Amino acid sequence: MHPKKFRLPSQRWWRRQLEPAICQLTTDRTGLAVSASPAEATAVGNFVAQTAASGISEASSTAQRVFVAGNVAVETY
């Protein structure tokens, strides 16, 4: 007889249900604004860092932030 395996909720469930609640709770408790971006922002950030390192795009951190901010939706709580 095999014990039942514990399954974590899918990432989609986490994104829809828990993350907004945690962000809002953090904002309510600290009085600070919380900005959250989708998981794809990590991929965009990696892309920007790799293109800067290879000389394809501008290497300044300001230019990288402007690029990511213009291409990724950020939700503020």
PDB file of N, H, CA, C and O in Angstrom:
ATOM      1  N   MET A   1       0.844  -1.181   0.000  1.00  0.00           N
ATOM      2  CA  MET A   1       0.000   0.000   0.000  1.00  0.00           C
ATOM      3  C   MET A   1       0.885   1.237   0.000  1.00  0.00           C
ATOM      4  O   MET A   1       1.731   1.405   0.878  1.00  0.00           O
ATOM      5  N   HIS A   2       0.688   2.087  -0.971  1.00  0.00           N
ATOM      6  H   HIS A   2       0.000   1.951  -1.684  1.00  0.00           H
ATOM      7  CA  HIS A   2       1.492   3.293  -1.115  1.00  0.00           C
ATOM      8  C   HIS A   2       0.828   4.469  -0.405  1.00  0.00           C
ATOM      9  O   HIS A   2      -0.383   4.660  -0.513  1.00  0.00           O
ATOM     10  N   PRO A   3       1.616   5.252   0.319  1.00  0.00           N
ATOM     11  CA  PRO A   3       1.026   6.440   0.942  1.00  0.00           C
ATOM     12  C   PRO A   3       0.658   7.462  -0.130  1.00  0.00           C
ATOM     13  O   PRO A   3       1.275   7.511  -1.194  1.00  0.00           O
ATOM     14  N   LYS A   4      -0.341   8.264   0.159  1.00  0.00           N
ATOM     15  H   LYS A   4      -0.843   8.224   1.023  1.00  0.00           H
ATOM     16  CA  LYS A   4      -0.742   9.296  -0.787  1.00  0.00           C
ATOM     17  C   LYS A   4       0.349  10.344  -0.896  1.00  0.00           C
ATOM     18  O   LYS A   4       0.952  10.740   0.102  1.00  0.00           O
ATOM     19  N   LYS A   5       0.592  10.782  -2.106  1.00  0.00           N
ATOM     20  H   LYS A   5       0.102  10.460  -2.916  1.00  0.00           H
ATOM     21  CA  LYS A   5       1.607  11.808  -2.328  1.00  0.00           C
ATOM     22  C   LYS A   5       0.987  13.180  -2.109  1.00  0.00           C
ATOM     23  O   LYS A   5      -0.157  13.439  -2.485  1.00  0.00           O
ATOM     24  N   PHE A   6       1.767  14.036  -1.498  1.00  0.00           N
ATOM     25  H   PHE A   6       2.696  13.826  -1.193  1.00  0.00           H
ATOM     26  CA  PHE A   6       1.324  15.410  -1.306  1.00  0.00           C
ATOM     27  C   PHE A   6       1.664  16.186  -2.555  1.00  0.00           C
ATOM     28  O   PHE A   6       2.806  16.168  -3.013  1.00  0.00           O
ATOM     29  N   ARG A   7       0.678  16.868  -3.109  1.00  0.00           N
ATOM     30  H   ARG A   7      -0.250  16.883  -2.737  1.00  0.00           H
ATOM     31  CA  ARG A   7       0.904  17.669  -4.315  1.00  0.00           C
ATOM     32  C   ARG A   7       0.744  19.140  -3.989  1.00  0.00           C
ATOM     33  O   ARG A   7      -0.244  19.553  -3.381  1.00  0.00           O
ATOM     34  N   LEU A   8       1.706  19.906  -4.392  1.00  0.00           N
ATOM     35  H   LEU A   8       2.509  19.570  -4.886  1.00  0.00           H
ATOM     36  CA  LEU A   8       1.612  21.350  -4.227  1.00  0.00           C
ATOM     37  C   LEU A   8       0.645  21.902  -5.257  1.00  0.00           C
ATOM     38  O   LEU A   8       0.510  21.343  -6.346  1.00  0.00           O
ATOM     39  N   PRO A   9      -0.030  22.998  -4.923  1.00  0.00           N
ATOM     40  CA  PRO A   9      -0.909  23.618  -5.916  1.00  0.00           C
ATOM     41  C   PRO A   9      -0.101  24.082  -7.121  1.00  0.00           C
ATOM     42  O   PRO A   9       1.092  24.365  -7.017  1.00  0.00           O
ATOM     43  N   SER A  10      -0.760  24.153  -8.245  1.00  0.00           N
ATOM     44  H   SER A  10      -1.729  23.923  -8.330  1.00  0.00           H
ATOM     45  CA  SER A  10      -0.067  24.582  -9.454  1.00  0.00           C
ATOM     46  C   SER A  10       0.359  26.039  -9.328  1.00  0.00           C
ATOM     47  O   SER A  10      -0.190  26.796  -8.528  1.00  0.00           O
ATOM     48  N   GLN A  11       1.332  26.410 -10.122  1.00  0.00           N
ATOM     49  H   GLN A  11       1.777  25.795 -10.773  1.00  0.00           H
ATOM     50  CA  GLN A  11       1.812  27.788 -10.119  1.00  0.00           C
ATOM     51  C   GLN A  11       0.689  28.733 -10.526  1.00  0.00           C
ATOM     52  O   GLN A  11       0.609  29.856 -10.028  1.00  0.00           O
ATOM     53  N   ARG A  12      -0.170  28.287 -11.417  1.00  0.00           N
ATOM     54  H   ARG A  12      -0.105  27.375 -11.821  1.00  0.00           H
ATOM     55  CA  ARG A  12      -1.288  29.127 -11.852  1.00  0.00           C
ATOM     56  C   ARG A  12      -2.221  29.422 -10.677  1.00  0.00           C
ATOM     57  O   ARG A  12      -2.686  30.551 -10.517  1.00  0.00           O
ATOM     58  N   TRP A  13      -2.488  28.418  -9.866  1.00  0.00           N
ATOM     59  H   TRP A  13      -2.110  27.501  -9.996  1.00  0.00           H
ATOM     60  CA  TRP A  13      -3.335  28.619  -8.685  1.00  0.00           C
ATOM     61  C   TRP A  13      -2.686  29.619  -7.737  1.00  0.00           C
ATOM     62  O   TRP A  13      -3.345  30.530  -7.236  1.00  0.00           O
ATOM     63  N   TRP A  14      -1.386  29.440  -7.494  1.00  0.00           N
ATOM     64  H   TRP A  14      -0.851  28.700  -7.900  1.00  0.00           H
ATOM     65  CA  TRP A  14      -0.656  30.350  -6.613  1.00  0.00           C
ATOM     66  C   TRP A  14      -0.775  31.778  -7.116  1.00  0.00           C
ATOM     67  O   TRP A  14      -1.051  32.697  -6.344  1.00  0.00           O
ATOM     68  N   ARG A  15      -0.570  31.957  -8.392  1.00  0.00           N
ATOM     69  H   ARG A  15      -0.346  31.211  -9.019  1.00  0.00           H
ATOM     70  CA  ARG A  15      -0.581  33.290  -8.988  1.00  0.00           C
ATOM     71  C   ARG A  15      -1.952  33.950  -8.847  1.00  0.00           C
ATOM     72  O   ARG A  15      -2.044  35.139  -8.545  1.00  0.00           O
ATOM     73  N   ARG A  16      -3.006  33.184  -9.064  1.00  0.00           N
ATOM     74  H   ARG A  16      -2.931  32.218  -9.310  1.00  0.00           H
ATOM     75  CA  ARG A  16      -4.354  33.757  -9.023  1.00  0.00           C
ATOM     76  C   ARG A  16      -4.869  33.974  -7.609  1.00  0.00           C
ATOM     77  O   ARG A  16      -5.557  34.963  -7.353  1.00  0.00           O
ATOM     78  N   GLN A  17      -4.556  33.083  -6.696  1.00  0.00           N
ATOM     79  H   GLN A  17      -3.998  32.280  -6.904  1.00  0.00           H
ATOM     80  CA  GLN A  17      -5.195  33.100  -5.387  1.00  0.00           C
ATOM     81  C   GLN A  17      -4.330  33.687  -4.272  1.00  0.00           C
ATOM     82  O   GLN A  17      -4.717  34.661  -3.627  1.00  0.00           O
ATOM     83  N   LEU A  18      -3.184  33.101  -4.053  1.00  0.00           N
ATOM     84  H   LEU A  18      -2.870  32.309  -4.577  1.00  0.00           H
ATOM     85  CA  LEU A  18      -2.383  33.472  -2.890  1.00  0.00           C
ATOM     86  C   LEU A  18      -1.550  34.723  -3.069  1.00  0.00           C
ATOM     87  O   LEU A  18      -1.477  35.554  -2.164  1.00  0.00           O
ATOM     88  N   GLU A  19      -0.929  34.867  -4.211  1.00  0.00           N
ATOM     89  H   GLU A  19      -0.989  34.192  -4.946  1.00  0.00           H
ATOM     90  CA  GLU A  19      -0.015  35.990  -4.381  1.00  0.00           C
ATOM     91  C   GLU A  19      -0.692  37.347  -4.185  1.00  0.00           C
ATOM     92  O   GLU A  19      -0.151  38.183  -3.460  1.00  0.00           O
ATOM     93  N   PRO A  20      -1.846  37.602  -4.794  1.00  0.00           N
ATOM     94  CA  PRO A  20      -2.498  38.895  -4.557  1.00  0.00           C
ATOM     95  C   PRO A  20      -2.866  39.092  -3.086  1.00  0.00           C
ATOM     96  O   PRO A  20      -2.758  40.199  -2.558  1.00  0.00           O
ATOM     97  N   ALA A  21      -3.297  38.024  -2.434  1.00  0.00           N
ATOM     98  H   ALA A  21      -3.384  37.125  -2.863  1.00  0.00           H
ATOM     99  CA  ALA A  21      -3.669  38.134  -1.016  1.00  0.00           C
ATOM    100  C   ALA A  21      -2.457  38.458  -0.153  1.00  0.00           C
ATOM    101  O   ALA A  21      -2.546  39.277   0.762  1.00  0.00           O
ATOM    102  N   ILE A  22      -1.329  37.820  -0.437  1.00  0.00           N
ATOM    103  H   ILE A  22      -1.257  37.154  -1.180  1.00  0.00           H
ATOM    104  CA  ILE A  22      -0.108  38.080   0.332  1.00  0.00           C
ATOM    105  C   ILE A  22       0.397  39.493   0.073  1.00  0.00           C
ATOM    106  O   ILE A  22       0.825  40.179   1.001  1.00  0.00           O
ATOM    107  N   CYS A  23       0.350  39.927  -1.175  1.00  0.00           N
ATOM    108  H   CYS A  23       0.002  39.370  -1.929  1.00  0.00           H
ATOM    109  CA  CYS A  23       0.785  41.292  -1.502  1.00  0.00           C
ATOM    110  C   CYS A  23      -0.088  42.322  -0.796  1.00  0.00           C
ATOM    111  O   CYS A  23       0.419  43.294  -0.235  1.00  0.00           O
ATOM    112  N   GLN A  24      -1.405  42.107  -0.824  1.00  0.00           N
ATOM    113  H   GLN A  24      -1.817  41.318  -1.279  1.00  0.00           H
ATOM    114  CA  GLN A  24      -2.312  43.055  -0.179  1.00  0.00           C
ATOM    115  C   GLN A  24      -2.124  43.048   1.329  1.00  0.00           C
ATOM    116  O   GLN A  24      -2.146  44.106   1.957  1.00  0.00           O
ATOM    117  N   LEU A  25      -1.942  41.879   1.917  1.00  0.00           N
ATOM    118  H   LEU A  25      -1.924  41.019   1.407  1.00  0.00           H
ATOM    119  CA  LEU A  25      -1.707  41.777   3.359  1.00  0.00           C
ATOM    120  C   LEU A  25      -0.425  42.502   3.747  1.00  0.00           C
ATOM    121  O   LEU A  25      -0.389  43.203   4.759  1.00  0.00           O
ATOM    122  N   THR A  26       0.621  42.339   2.955  1.00  0.00           N
ATOM    123  H   THR A  26       0.592  41.770   2.133  1.00  0.00           H
ATOM    124  CA  THR A  26       1.885  43.016   3.219  1.00  0.00           C
ATOM    125  C   THR A  26       1.709  44.527   3.153  1.00  0.00           C
ATOM    126  O   THR A  26       2.229  45.255   3.999  1.00  0.00           O
ATOM    127  N   THR A  27       0.976  44.998   2.147  1.00  0.00           N
ATOM    128  H   THR A  27       0.553  44.407   1.460  1.00  0.00           H
ATOM    129  CA  THR A  27       0.707  46.432   2.023  1.00  0.00           C
ATOM    130  C   THR A  27      -0.075  46.941   3.228  1.00  0.00           C
ATOM    131  O   THR A  27       0.256  47.981   3.797  1.00  0.00           O
ATOM    132  N   ASP A  28      -1.116  46.202   3.613  1.00  0.00           N
ATOM    133  H   ASP A  28      -1.385  45.358   3.150  1.00  0.00           H
ATOM    134  CA  ASP A  28      -1.952  46.614   4.744  1.00  0.00           C
ATOM    135  C   ASP A  28      -1.150  46.674   6.045  1.00  0.00           C
ATOM    136  O   ASP A  28      -1.317  47.599   6.839  1.00  0.00           O
ATOM    137  N   ARG A  29      -0.291  45.699   6.255  1.00  0.00           N
ATOM    138  H   ARG A  29      -0.155  44.947   5.609  1.00  0.00           H
ATOM    139  CA  ARG A  29       0.461  45.618   7.514  1.00  0.00           C
ATOM    140  C   ARG A  29       1.619  46.595   7.602  1.00  0.00           C
ATOM    141  O   ARG A  29       1.925  47.105   8.679  1.00  0.00           O
ATOM    142  N   THR A  30       2.273  46.861   6.458  1.00  0.00           N
ATOM    143  H   THR A  30       2.025  46.446   5.582  1.00  0.00           H
ATOM    144  CA  THR A  30       3.471  47.707   6.487  1.00  0.00           C
ATOM    145  C   THR A  30       3.192  49.150   6.083  1.00  0.00           C
ATOM    146  O   THR A  30       3.963  50.051   6.414  1.00  0.00           O
ATOM    147  N   GLY A  31       2.096  49.368   5.373  1.00  0.00           N
ATOM    148  H   GLY A  31       1.470  48.636   5.105  1.00  0.00           H
ATOM    149  CA  GLY A  31       1.814  50.698   4.858  1.00  0.00           C
ATOM    150  C   GLY A  31       2.657  51.056   3.650  1.00  0.00           C
ATOM    151  O   GLY A  31       2.648  52.205   3.206  1.00  0.00           O
ATOM    152  N   LEU A  32       3.387  50.088   3.113  1.00  0.00           N
ATOM    153  H   LEU A  32       3.394  49.155   3.474  1.00  0.00           H
ATOM    154  CA  LEU A  32       4.233  50.304   1.944  1.00  0.00           C
ATOM    155  C   LEU A  32       3.566  49.720   0.702  1.00  0.00           C
ATOM    156  O   LEU A  32       2.823  48.742   0.787  1.00  0.00           O
ATOM    157  N   ALA A  33       3.834  50.317  -0.429  1.00  0.00           N
ATOM    158  H   ALA A  33       4.438  51.111  -0.497  1.00  0.00           H
ATOM    159  CA  ALA A  33       3.314  49.781  -1.685  1.00  0.00           C
ATOM    160  C   ALA A  33       4.112  48.542  -2.069  1.00  0.00           C
ATOM    161  O   ALA A  33       5.334  48.509  -1.931  1.00  0.00           O
ATOM    162  N   VAL A  34       3.411  47.530  -2.550  1.00  0.00           N
ATOM    163  H   VAL A  34       2.418  47.556  -2.662  1.00  0.00           H
ATOM    164  CA  VAL A  34       4.056  46.307  -3.018  1.00  0.00           C
ATOM    165  C   VAL A  34       3.813  46.204  -4.510  1.00  0.00           C
ATOM    166  O   VAL A  34       2.669  46.265  -4.962  1.00  0.00           O
ATOM    167  N   SER A  35       4.883  46.047  -5.278  1.00  0.00           N
ATOM    168  H   SER A  35       5.812  45.997  -4.911  1.00  0.00           H
ATOM    169  CA  SER A  35       4.779  45.879  -6.723  1.00  0.00           C
ATOM    170  C   SER A  35       5.111  44.441  -7.065  1.00  0.00           C
ATOM    171  O   SER A  35       6.122  43.906  -6.612  1.00  0.00           O
ATOM    172  N   ALA A  36       4.261  43.814  -7.865  1.00  0.00           N
ATOM    173  H   ALA A  36       3.440  44.248  -8.233  1.00  0.00           H
ATOM    174  CA  ALA A  36       4.479  42.417  -8.252  1.00  0.00           C
ATOM    175  C   ALA A  36       4.390  42.313  -9.765  1.00  0.00           C
ATOM    176  O   ALA A  36       3.523  42.918 -10.396  1.00  0.00           O
ATOM    177  N   SER A  37       5.295  41.541 -10.332  1.00  0.00           N
ATOM    178  H   SER A  37       5.999  41.049  -9.820  1.00  0.00           H
ATOM    179  CA  SER A  37       5.284  41.307 -11.765  1.00  0.00           C
ATOM    180  C   SER A  37       5.140  39.811 -12.004  1.00  0.00           C
ATOM    181  O   SER A  37       5.425  39.015 -11.110  1.00  0.00           O
ATOM    182  N   PRO A  38       4.707  39.420 -13.185  1.00  0.00           N
ATOM    183  CA  PRO A  38       4.543  37.998 -13.465  1.00  0.00           C
ATOM    184  C   PRO A  38       5.884  37.277 -13.531  1.00  0.00           C
ATOM    185  O   PRO A  38       6.940  37.903 -13.622  1.00  0.00           O
ATOM    186  N   ALA A  39       5.822  35.972 -13.483  1.00  0.00           N
ATOM    187  H   ALA A  39       4.964  35.463 -13.409  1.00  0.00           H
ATOM    188  CA  ALA A  39       7.041  35.155 -13.532  1.00  0.00           C
ATOM    189  C   ALA A  39       7.827  35.405 -14.815  1.00  0.00           C
ATOM    190  O   ALA A  39       9.047  35.246 -14.839  1.00  0.00           O
ATOM    191  N   GLU A  40       7.137  35.789 -15.866  1.00  0.00           N
ATOM    192  H   GLU A  40       6.146  35.918 -15.846  1.00  0.00           H
ATOM    193  CA  GLU A  40       7.818  36.051 -17.136  1.00  0.00           C
ATOM    194  C   GLU A  40       8.812  37.200 -17.023  1.00  0.00           C
ATOM    195  O   GLU A  40       9.730  37.305 -17.837  1.00  0.00           O
ATOM    196  N   ALA A  41       8.641  38.059 -16.027  1.00  0.00           N
ATOM    197  H   ALA A  41       7.896  37.974 -15.366  1.00  0.00           H
ATOM    198  CA  ALA A  41       9.568  39.170 -15.844  1.00  0.00           C
ATOM    199  C   ALA A  41      10.975  38.666 -15.560  1.00  0.00           C
ATOM    200  O   ALA A  41      11.952  39.318 -15.929  1.00  0.00           O
ATOM    201  N   THR A  42      11.086  37.522 -14.914  1.00  0.00           N
ATOM    202  H   THR A  42      10.292  36.993 -14.614  1.00  0.00           H
ATOM    203  CA  THR A  42      12.393  36.933 -14.661  1.00  0.00           C
ATOM    204  C   THR A  42      13.067  36.569 -15.980  1.00  0.00           C
ATOM    205  O   THR A  42      14.258  36.819 -16.167  1.00  0.00           O
ATOM    206  N   ALA A  43      12.310  35.987 -16.878  1.00  0.00           N
ATOM    207  H   ALA A  43      11.342  35.784 -16.726  1.00  0.00           H
ATOM    208  CA  ALA A  43      12.862  35.624 -18.188  1.00  0.00           C
ATOM    209  C   ALA A  43      13.279  36.865 -18.964  1.00  0.00           C
ATOM    210  O   ALA A  43      14.329  36.871 -19.608  1.00  0.00           O
ATOM    211  N   VAL A  44      12.471  37.910 -18.908  1.00  0.00           N
ATOM    212  H   VAL A  44      11.619  37.905 -18.385  1.00  0.00           H
ATOM    213  CA  VAL A  44      12.810  39.159 -19.592  1.00  0.00           C
ATOM    214  C   VAL A  44      14.084  39.755 -18.989  1.00  0.00           C
ATOM    215  O   VAL A  44      14.961  40.221 -19.716  1.00  0.00           O
ATOM    216  N   GLY A  45      14.178  39.737 -17.667  1.00  0.00           N
ATOM    217  H   GLY A  45      13.466  39.358 -17.077  1.00  0.00           H
ATOM    218  CA  GLY A  45      15.374  40.246 -17.003  1.00  0.00           C
ATOM    219  C   GLY A  45      16.617  39.467 -17.391  1.00  0.00           C
ATOM    220  O   GLY A  45      17.674  40.056 -17.622  1.00  0.00           O
ATOM    221  N   ASN A  46      16.499  38.141 -17.467  1.00  0.00           N
ATOM    222  H   ASN A  46      15.641  37.663 -17.280  1.00  0.00           H
ATOM    223  CA  ASN A  46      17.635  37.306 -17.888  1.00  0.00           C
ATOM    224  C   ASN A  46      18.040  37.630 -19.322  1.00  0.00           C
ATOM    225  O   ASN A  46      19.227  37.708 -19.637  1.00  0.00           O
ATOM    226  N   PHE A  47      17.048  37.816 -20.183  1.00  0.00           N
ATOM    227  H   PHE A  47      16.084  37.753 -19.927  1.00  0.00           H
ATOM    228  CA  PHE A  47      17.315  38.163 -21.575  1.00  0.00           C
ATOM    229  C   PHE A  47      18.073  39.483 -21.672  1.00  0.00           C
ATOM    230  O   PHE A  47      19.056  39.593 -22.404  1.00  0.00           O
ATOM    231  N   VAL A  48      17.609  40.477 -20.928  1.00  0.00           N
ATOM    232  H   VAL A  48      16.810  40.388 -20.333  1.00  0.00           H
ATOM    233  CA  VAL A  48      18.245  41.800 -20.950  1.00  0.00           C
ATOM    234  C   VAL A  48      19.684  41.696 -20.441  1.00  0.00           C
ATOM    235  O   VAL A  48      20.590  42.289 -21.027  1.00  0.00           O
ATOM    236  N   ALA A  49      19.897  40.960 -19.374  1.00  0.00           N
ATOM    237  H   ALA A  49      19.161  40.479 -18.898  1.00  0.00           H
ATOM    238  CA  ALA A  49      21.251  40.818 -18.829  1.00  0.00           C
ATOM    239  C   ALA A  49      22.186  40.115 -19.822  1.00  0.00           C
ATOM    240  O   ALA A  49      23.346  40.497 -19.972  1.00  0.00           O
ATOM    241  N   GLN A  50      21.669  39.093 -20.489  1.00  0.00           N
ATOM    242  H   GLN A  50      20.727  38.782 -20.367  1.00  0.00           H
ATOM    243  CA  GLN A  50      22.508  38.364 -21.444  1.00  0.00           C
ATOM    244  C   GLN A  50      22.826  39.202 -22.684  1.00  0.00           C
ATOM    245  O   GLN A  50      23.947  39.157 -23.192  1.00  0.00           O
ATOM    246  N   THR A  51      21.850  39.963 -23.169  1.00  0.00           N
ATOM    247  H   THR A  51      20.940  39.999 -22.756  1.00  0.00           H
ATOM    248  CA  THR A  51      22.135  40.804 -24.338  1.00  0.00           C
ATOM    249  C   THR A  51      23.098  41.930 -23.980  1.00  0.00           C
ATOM    250  O   THR A  51      23.924  42.325 -24.803  1.00  0.00           O
ATOM    251  N   ALA A  52      22.999  42.449 -22.761  1.00  0.00           N
ATOM    252  H   ALA A  52      22.329  42.128 -22.092  1.00  0.00           H
ATOM    253  CA  ALA A  52      23.941  43.492 -22.331  1.00  0.00           C
ATOM    254  C   ALA A  52      25.345  42.915 -22.192  1.00  0.00           C
ATOM    255  O   ALA A  52      26.325  43.541 -22.597  1.00  0.00           O
ATOM    256  N   ALA A  53      25.435  41.719 -21.616  1.00  0.00           N
ATOM    257  H   ALA A  53      24.640  41.210 -21.287  1.00  0.00           H
ATOM    258  CA  ALA A  53      26.750  41.094 -21.426  1.00  0.00           C
ATOM    259  C   ALA A  53      27.422  40.774 -22.758  1.00  0.00           C
ATOM    260  O   ALA A  53      28.648  40.812 -22.857  1.00  0.00           O
ATOM    261  N   SER A  54      26.633  40.461 -23.775  1.00  0.00           N
ATOM    262  H   SER A  54      25.637  40.430 -23.695  1.00  0.00           H
ATOM    263  CA  SER A  54      27.218  40.126 -25.073  1.00  0.00           C
ATOM    264  C   SER A  54      27.409  41.355 -25.969  1.00  0.00           C
ATOM    265  O   SER A  54      27.914  41.239 -27.086  1.00  0.00           O
ATOM    266  N   GLY A  55      27.003  42.534 -25.476  1.00  0.00           N
ATOM    267  H   GLY A  55      26.593  42.628 -24.569  1.00  0.00           H
ATOM    268  CA  GLY A  55      27.204  43.757 -26.232  1.00  0.00           C
ATOM    269  C   GLY A  55      26.106  44.071 -27.231  1.00  0.00           C
ATOM    270  O   GLY A  55      26.238  45.016 -28.008  1.00  0.00           O
ATOM    271  N   ILE A  56      25.024  43.302 -27.230  1.00  0.00           N
ATOM    272  H   ILE A  56      24.917  42.534 -26.599  1.00  0.00           H
ATOM    273  CA  ILE A  56      23.934  43.521 -28.184  1.00  0.00           C
ATOM    274  C   ILE A  56      23.085  44.730 -27.782  1.00  0.00           C
ATOM    275  O   ILE A  56      22.615  45.476 -28.641  1.00  0.00           O
ATOM    276  N   SER A  57      22.893  44.917 -26.482  1.00  0.00           N
ATOM    277  H   SER A  57      23.275  44.311 -25.784  1.00  0.00           H
ATOM    278  CA  SER A  57      22.084  46.047 -26.012  1.00  0.00           C
ATOM    279  C   SER A  57      22.893  46.892 -25.037  1.00  0.00           C
ATOM    280  O   SER A  57      24.013  46.542 -24.664  1.00  0.00           O
ATOM    281  N   GLU A  58      22.307  48.000 -24.637  1.00  0.00           N
ATOM    282  H   GLU A  58      21.398  48.284 -24.940  1.00  0.00           H
ATOM    283  CA  GLU A  58      22.970  48.912 -23.718  1.00  0.00           C
ATOM    284  C   GLU A  58      23.174  48.230 -22.363  1.00  0.00           C
ATOM    285  O   GLU A  58      22.281  47.548 -21.860  1.00  0.00           O
ATOM    286  N   ALA A  59      24.347  48.421 -21.785  1.00  0.00           N
ATOM    287  H   ALA A  59      25.072  48.974 -22.193  1.00  0.00           H
ATOM    288  CA  ALA A  59      24.696  47.704 -20.566  1.00  0.00           C
ATOM    289  C   ALA A  59      24.335  48.440 -19.280  1.00  0.00           C
ATOM    290  O   ALA A  59      24.467  47.869 -18.198  1.00  0.00           O
ATOM    291  N   SER A  60      23.882  49.692 -19.365  1.00  0.00           N
ATOM    292  H   SER A  60      23.775  50.156 -20.244  1.00  0.00           H
ATOM    293  CA  SER A  60      23.606  50.423 -18.129  1.00  0.00           C
ATOM    294  C   SER A  60      22.371  49.839 -17.440  1.00  0.00           C
ATOM    295  O   SER A  60      21.409  49.435 -18.094  1.00  0.00           O
ATOM    296  N   SER A  61      22.420  49.804 -16.124  1.00  0.00           N
ATOM    297  H   SER A  61      23.201  50.132 -15.593  1.00  0.00           H
ATOM    298  CA  SER A  61      21.300  49.253 -15.368  1.00  0.00           C
ATOM    299  C   SER A  61      20.052  50.104 -15.536  1.00  0.00           C
ATOM    300  O   SER A  61      18.939  49.582 -15.487  1.00  0.00           O
ATOM    301  N   THR A  62      20.220  51.409 -15.735  1.00  0.00           N
ATOM    302  H   THR A  62      21.124  51.834 -15.775  1.00  0.00           H
ATOM    303  CA  THR A  62      19.065  52.285 -15.951  1.00  0.00           C
ATOM    304  C   THR A  62      18.353  51.910 -17.246  1.00  0.00           C
ATOM    305  O   THR A  62      17.125  51.819 -17.274  1.00  0.00           O
ATOM    306  N   ALA A  63      19.107  51.695 -18.309  1.00  0.00           N
ATOM    307  H   ALA A  63      20.104  51.769 -18.286  1.00  0.00           H
ATOM    308  CA  ALA A  63      18.515  51.311 -19.591  1.00  0.00           C
ATOM    309  C   ALA A  63      17.826  49.957 -19.480  1.00  0.00           C
ATOM    310  O   ALA A  63      16.770  49.749 -20.077  1.00  0.00           O
ATOM    311  N   GLN A  64      18.409  49.041 -18.730  1.00  0.00           N
ATOM    312  H   GLN A  64      19.268  49.209 -18.246  1.00  0.00           H
ATOM    313  CA  GLN A  64      17.801  47.725 -18.549  1.00  0.00           C
ATOM    314  C   GLN A  64      16.485  47.842 -17.789  1.00  0.00           C
ATOM    315  O   GLN A  64      15.503  47.192 -18.150  1.00  0.00           O
ATOM    316  N   ARG A  65      16.453  48.658 -16.747  1.00  0.00           N
ATOM    317  H   ARG A  65      17.250  49.186 -16.453  1.00  0.00           H
ATOM    318  CA  ARG A  65      15.210  48.843 -15.975  1.00  0.00           C
ATOM    319  C   ARG A  65      14.115  49.469 -16.829  1.00  0.00           C
ATOM    320  O   ARG A  65      12.954  49.067 -16.753  1.00  0.00           O
ATOM    321  N   VAL A  66      14.492  50.461 -17.647  1.00  0.00           N
ATOM    322  H   VAL A  66      15.436  50.787 -17.708  1.00  0.00           H
ATOM    323  CA  VAL A  66      13.515  51.115 -18.514  1.00  0.00           C
ATOM    324  C   VAL A  66      12.942  50.106 -19.508  1.00  0.00           C
ATOM    325  O   VAL A  66      11.737  50.097 -19.760  1.00  0.00           O
ATOM    326  N   PHE A  67      13.794  49.265 -20.066  1.00  0.00           N
ATOM    327  H   PHE A  67      14.773  49.272 -19.861  1.00  0.00           H
ATOM    328  CA  PHE A  67      13.334  48.255 -21.018  1.00  0.00           C
ATOM    329  C   PHE A  67      12.362  47.284 -20.368  1.00  0.00           C
ATOM    330  O   PHE A  67      11.290  47.020 -20.914  1.00  0.00           O
ATOM    331  N   VAL A  68      12.725  46.752 -19.211  1.00  0.00           N
ATOM    332  H   VAL A  68      13.595  46.966 -18.767  1.00  0.00           H
ATOM    333  CA  VAL A  68      11.865  45.792 -18.521  1.00  0.00           C
ATOM    334  C   VAL A  68      10.552  46.449 -18.099  1.00  0.00           C
ATOM    335  O   VAL A  68       9.484  45.859 -18.263  1.00  0.00           O
ATOM    336  N   ALA A  69      10.623  47.653 -17.564  1.00  0.00           N
ATOM    337  H   ALA A  69      11.490  48.133 -17.431  1.00  0.00           H
ATOM    338  CA  ALA A  69       9.409  48.362 -17.131  1.00  0.00           C
ATOM    339  C   ALA A  69       8.466  48.628 -18.298  1.00  0.00           C
ATOM    340  O   ALA A  69       7.248  48.633 -18.117  1.00  0.00           O
ATOM    341  N   GLY A  70       9.002  48.845 -19.476  1.00  0.00           N
ATOM    342  H   GLY A  70       9.991  48.840 -19.623  1.00  0.00           H
ATOM    343  CA  GLY A  70       8.169  49.113 -20.629  1.00  0.00           C
ATOM    344  C   GLY A  70       7.593  47.864 -21.276  1.00  0.00           C
ATOM    345  O   GLY A  70       6.706  47.953 -22.125  1.00  0.00           O
ATOM    346  N   ASN A  71       8.092  46.699 -20.877  1.00  0.00           N
ATOM    347  H   ASN A  71       8.812  46.626 -20.187  1.00  0.00           H
ATOM    348  CA  ASN A  71       7.663  45.472 -21.531  1.00  0.00           C
ATOM    349  C   ASN A  71       7.008  44.444 -20.608  1.00  0.00           C
ATOM    350  O   ASN A  71       6.608  43.373 -21.063  1.00  0.00           O
ATOM    351  N   VAL A  72       6.896  44.759 -19.323  1.00  0.00           N
ATOM    352  H   VAL A  72       7.220  45.630 -18.953  1.00  0.00           H
ATOM    353  CA  VAL A  72       6.302  43.834 -18.367  1.00  0.00           C
ATOM    354  C   VAL A  72       5.260  44.577 -17.532  1.00  0.00           C
ATOM    355  O   VAL A  72       5.529  45.657 -17.005  1.00  0.00           O
ATOM    356  N   ALA A  73       4.086  43.997 -17.420  1.00  0.00           N
ATOM    357  H   ALA A  73       3.867  43.120 -17.848  1.00  0.00           H
ATOM    358  CA  ALA A  73       3.023  44.612 -16.609  1.00  0.00           C
ATOM    359  C   ALA A  73       3.307  44.390 -15.129  1.00  0.00           C
ATOM    360  O   ALA A  73       3.540  43.261 -14.696  1.00  0.00           O
ATOM    361  N   VAL A  74       3.287  45.461 -14.364  1.00  0.00           N
ATOM    362  H   VAL A  74       3.098  46.378 -14.715  1.00  0.00           H
ATOM    363  CA  VAL A  74       3.527  45.386 -12.932  1.00  0.00           C
ATOM    364  C   VAL A  74       2.248  45.800 -12.214  1.00  0.00           C
ATOM    365  O   VAL A  74       1.642  46.819 -12.546  1.00  0.00           O
ATOM    366  N   GLU A  75       1.845  45.007 -11.235  1.00  0.00           N
ATOM    367  H   GLU A  75       2.338  44.179 -10.966  1.00  0.00           H
ATOM    368  CA  GLU A  75       0.651  45.315 -10.455  1.00  0.00           C
ATOM    369  C   GLU A  75       1.077  45.854  -9.104  1.00  0.00           C
ATOM    370  O   GLU A  75       1.927  45.269  -8.434  1.00  0.00           O
ATOM    371  N   THR A  76       0.487  46.968  -8.704  1.00  0.00           N
ATOM    372  H   THR A  76      -0.204  47.444  -9.249  1.00  0.00           H
ATOM    373  CA  THR A  76       0.830  47.581  -7.414  1.00  0.00           C
ATOM    374  C   THR A  76      -0.346  47.446  -6.462  1.00  0.00           C
ATOM    375  O   THR A  76      -1.492  47.709  -6.824  1.00  0.00           O
ATOM    376  N   TYR A  77      -0.045  47.034  -5.251  1.00  0.00           N
ATOM    377  H   TYR A  77       0.886  46.820  -4.957  1.00  0.00           H
ATOM    378  CA  TYR A  77      -1.084  46.838  -4.224  1.00  0.00           C
ATOM    379  C   TYR A  77      -0.998  47.943  -3.201  1.00  0.00           C
ATOM    380  O   TYR A  77      -1.781  47.968  -2.252  1.00  0.00           O
TER     381      TYR A  77
END
